[in-house]
């Protein structure tokens, strides 16, 4: 998209060989703003992706229950789900739902309450990377 806008501006500049200084400055400003917005959007998208190494560090408390094979909850009795290898999108959605209270589990809500969106993305990326 940025390249398309820059190409269009370059074509206009070529058509108007006698641009005034103010027109040239305006075109340059538009290019600069467009490029900076493109980088900002790219940075925002990159922030949505989890960092596996950071997620490993942040998920240590998760592994206390979810990392132990065959672990059962005392009451009510149920198997604690294995998280390794799950899809990152699913894990992130589940953590966000626990945090907001849309999923009801007191322990998980307490665990998720202090997590930022980046923490959730990092943890989800790490857990998804496990087999």
HELIX and SHEET records of a PDB file:
HELIX    1   1 UNK A    2  UNK A   15  1                                  14    
HELIX    2   2 UNK A   21  UNK A   48  1                                  28    
HELIX    3   3 UNK A   52  UNK A   58  1                                   7    
HELIX    4   4 UNK A   60  UNK A   66  1                                   7    
HELIX    5   5 UNK A   88  UNK A  100  1                                  13    
HELIX    6   6 UNK A  106  UNK A  112  1                                   7    
HELIX    7   7 UNK A  117  UNK A  129  1                                  13    
END                                                                             
